[in-house]
């Protein structure tokens, strides 16, 4: 049985929230371009995409960055799947499906 869950991440500003929602968006092939996390440096999370490019996202604080890293690791490992993403102001919302 799968469970839908909504995760919210407060970013440094609206641009960072939009960027994060875009990196985690579902593409036309029903996958994301996400490959993993390179590093967490204070409140900055460095994301690696499937094209091997790296992009940083500035979050509210270090604990938010660590929580997002954990979510991304679960996505990459196939424990959860991204169902959708969006943003409003400084907050990115990631909708996931947890596979039981």
Beta strands, then each sheet from edge to edge (+ up, - down):
strand 1: 2-10
strand 2: 34-41
strand 3: 44-49
strand 4: 54-58
strand 5: 80-88
strand 6: 91-99
sheet 1: 1+ 6- 5+
sheet 2: 2+ 3- 4+
end
